[in-house]
Amino acid sequence: MADISELEHRITLALDRIGAGIAGLDRRAVPEARVPPAPAAPQGEGAEASELSELLEAERTANAQIEDRLKVLKDRQEREVSELRAEADRLREQVEETHARNRILKGRLEEMRRTFNDLRASVRGDQVSGETLNAALQAELDGVTALREADRAELDAILGELEPLVKEAENA
């Protein structure tokens, strides 16, 4: 950005010089009625006008280069913002999926607690039914399955984050 400010300042100064030179040419171009122009003056004015034209062209070239650089920077910035937004959306989806899995897991664990409490109550009363025991075992199996699914999803997320780093290391 400092380069841009410097170049902008240079362009402004050059345009001011060019404007002053053109104003000087305009005054010289209209000769006073009493004094005829000197014979060498047109050559000097032509050289000065040529020099000013060259300066103007150089500043236009510099300005075009600055505009090209700005366009490249703006394109890069837009691309990076787009990539960051996509990454944020992906991470947001991951968080939402994790929350959904955690809600399911909490529900299954709560069901397990209720079933085990029922099993404890029936054991205390010496009335353990096969149905209660089966429900407890099914709840435990569902809880373990939910934990496994949550662990697998977490591992998939970790691997997804590591994969670009591994590819980058292989390309280096």
LUMDRENPA-414010 format. One record per residue (C-alpha): x, y, z; residue in three letters. Coordinates in pm, whole numbers, padded with zeros to 5 digits, always signed. Last residue first. Layout:
N
XYZALA/...
***
This chain:
172
+00744-02957-00088ALA/+00469-03141-00277ASN/+00455-03424-00020GLU/+00439-03173+00267ALA/+00150-02989+00098GLU/-00033-03318+00045LYS/+00013-03405+00412VAL/-00112-03062+00521LEU/-00414-03086+00291PRO/-00503-03429+00443GLU/-00461-03326+00807LEU/-00786-03129+00833GLU/-00993-03401+00669GLY/-00820-03660+00887LEU/-00928-03468+01196ILE/-01287-03443+01072ALA/-01294-03813+00987ASP/-01158-03895+01335LEU/-01435-03688+01495GLU/-01697-03861+01283ALA/-01556-04200+01383ARG/-01557-04107+01752ASP/-01919-03991+01729ALA/-02017-04312+01546GLU/-01838-04523+01808ARG/-02009-04336+02090LEU/-02348-04389+01924ALA/-02274-04761+01885THR/-02171-04784+02251VAL/-02492-04613+02356GLY/-02706-04833+02133ASP/-02537-05145+02277LEU/-02596-05020+02631GLU/-02960-04949+02553ALA/-02997-05296+02400GLN/-02839-05456+02709LEU/-03071-05267+02939ALA/-03377-05350+02728ALA/-03280-05721+02729ASN/-03242-05718+03107LEU/-03579-05551+03148THR/-03744-05798+02909GLU/-03575-06096+03070GLY/-03731-05998+03399SER/-03536-05937+03714VAL/-03781-05961+04002GLN/-03556-05989+04304ASP/-03690-05656+04427GLY/-03346-05505+04440ARG/-03268-05653+04096VAL/-03589-05495+03957SER/-03488-05155+04084ALA/-03138-05192+03949ARG/-03275-05291+03604LEU/-03512-04992+03602ASP/-03221-04765+03691ASN/-03021-04932+03417PHE/-03299-04863+03167THR/-03330-04500+03273ARG/-02955-04447+03253ARG/-02935-04613+02911MET/-03217-04392+02777GLU/-03023-04088+02900GLU/-02714-04221+02722LEU/-02913-04264+02403ARG/-03051-03911+02422GLY/-02710-03762+02501LYS/-02561-03946+02201LEU/-02833-03818+01971ILE/-02776-03463+02096ARG/-02399-03510+02053ASN/-02446-03629+01696ARG/-02655-03320+01617ALA/-02397-03093+01781HIS/-02120-03257+01580THR/-02317-03214+01259GLU/-02374-02846+01340GLU/-02004-02799+01416VAL/-01906-02966+01089GLN/-02153-02749+00898GLU/-02004-02436+01056ARG/-01656-02560+00964LEU/-01759-02600+00600ARG/-01926-02259+00597ASP/-01615-02100+00752ALA/-01394-02271+00493GLU/-01618-02149+00210ALA/-01610-01798+00356ARG/-01231-01815+00385LEU/-01200-01930+00024GLU/-01425-01646-00095SER/-01229-01394+00110VAL/-00906-01532-00038GLU/-01044-01508-00392ARG/-01171-01154-00333GLU/-00832-01052-00192GLN/-00648-01207-00485ARG/-00877-01032-00733ASP/-00831-00699-00549LYS/-00454-00743-00543LEU/-00445-00828-00914VAL/-00672-00533-00996LYS/-00460-00302-00782LEU/-00146-00422-00959ARG/-00307-00359-01297ASP/-00422-00013-01186GLU/-00071+00064-01065ILE/+00072-00050-01397GLN/-00179+00167-01584ALA/-00081+00465-01366ASN/+00288+00403-01434ALA/+00216+00389-01807THR/+00008+00705-01784ARG/+00290+00868-01588GLU/+00541+00771-01856ALA/+00306+00898-02127GLU/+00267+01230-01948LEU/+00641+01258-01901LEU/+00696+01184-02270GLU/+00433+01441-02363SER/+00600+01693-02133LEU/+00935+01628-02299GLU/+00779+01665-02642SER/+00610+01989-02535ALA/+00943+02115-02402GLU/+01119+02015-02722ALA/+00847+02178-02929GLY/+00861+02489-02713GLU/+01236+02508-02757GLY/+01207+02459-03136GLN/+00928+02717-03152PRO/+01138+02963-02949ALA/+01446+02961-03173ALA/+01294+03214-03419PRO/+01195+03458-03145ALA/+00828+03542-03134PRO/+00723+03890-03256PRO/+00671+04148-02983VAL/+00401+04414-03030ARG/+00095+04199-03083ALA/+00171+03963-02798GLU/+00208+03611-02907PRO/-00062+03354-02818VAL/+00122+03023-02814ALA/+00342+03139-02527ARG/+00049+03169-02285ARG/-00093+02834-02393ASP/+00248+02674-02370LEU/+00290+02797-02011GLY/-00050+02653-01920ALA/+00059+02327-02081ILE/+00377+02326-01874GLY/+00185+02402-01553ALA/-00059+02122-01627GLY/+00229+01885-01703ILE/+00399+01977-01378ARG/+00074+01923-01184ASP/+00022+01591-01362LEU/+00374+01489-01265ALA/+00314+01582-00902LEU/-00013+01387-00892THR/+00149+01087-01057ILE/+00434+01092-00807ARG/+00189+01106-00514HIS/-00010+00815-00657GLU/+00313+00621-00699LEU/+00407+00684-00336GLU/+00060+00592-00211SER/+00063+00275-00420ILE/+00407+00181-00294ASP/+00291+00235+00066ALA/+00000+00000+00000MET/
***
